[in-house]
Amino acid sequence: MTTVPWRRSRAAGTVASVARRGRWAAPALALFALLRVPSFLEPNWYTDEGGAAAAARELLKGRVLYSQIWSNKPPLHLWTIALDIQAFGGSEAGLHILTLLSGGLTLGAVPYMVRPLLGGRRALGALLVVAVLLGTPVFDAELAVPESFLIAPAAWAGAVVLRRAAGVGSPSRWWPLVAGLLAAAAIAYQQTALAEAGALLLILLFSPRVSAREAILYAGTVAAVTATWLSLALITAGPSAVYFGLVGFYIPWSQSVLPA
């Protein structure tokens, strides 16, 4: 009985701390949401959005990705688009609700990473800059393309890794697993996120505050998750179809867009 008031007091303190942090970041979140309003009024499909939605509809019908459905992206992107189809009927506004949520999650990673390292004022400035970059259509962050989704798990993976490398806080011993799962999720949206996952691994390998066990756990988690969905794709669609969709397609495409 004596532990109940202590637990309640601790829980109340945690809620109050979260509320204070929320008020601190509220202006940037409000700015981001305001800048995103026009994206819900766009009448036309962006080409990649329409193609992904068509593929996601076939995926929901049970067709096999890469063999019966054409896509040059990993499966998590199409399954995310399938959420829009299930929840909003595949509408443009529904797609942009998903990217709004992704952008909001990305904003949350900024103060988590920056505030302990640079202080409140600089962190708020960084948060406002990111809110403008993700809120305006300059980088097409409102579009339901893989980059608009992978940025959230990639940003949080980077935040977890950089805080540990900087020696901030008292992280759980399982933080490499969390960072690895987030980095693997980014790769499952687009294979180019391998670059971000590799860059984070280099940070871990060169950080004096990170042990070899932690770096191996991070790398092993990324490899295991990626190998799991890739193996399923290879089994269902076949090696040649998966290779062309995820790798081979980009060879002639790169040759067509690069200078001779």
Secondary structure by P-SEA (a helix, b strand, c coil): ccaaaaaaaaaaaaaaaaaaaaaaaaaaaaaaaaaaccccccccccaaaaaaaaaaaaaaacccccccccccccaaaaaaaaaaaacccccaaaaaaaaaaaaaaaaaaaaaccccccccaaaaaaaaaaaaaaaccccccccccccccaaaaaaaaaaaaaaaaacccccccaaaaaaaaaaaaaaaacccaaaaaaaaaaaaaacccccaaaaaaaaaaaaaaaaaaaaaaaaaccaaaaaaaccaaaaaaaaacccc
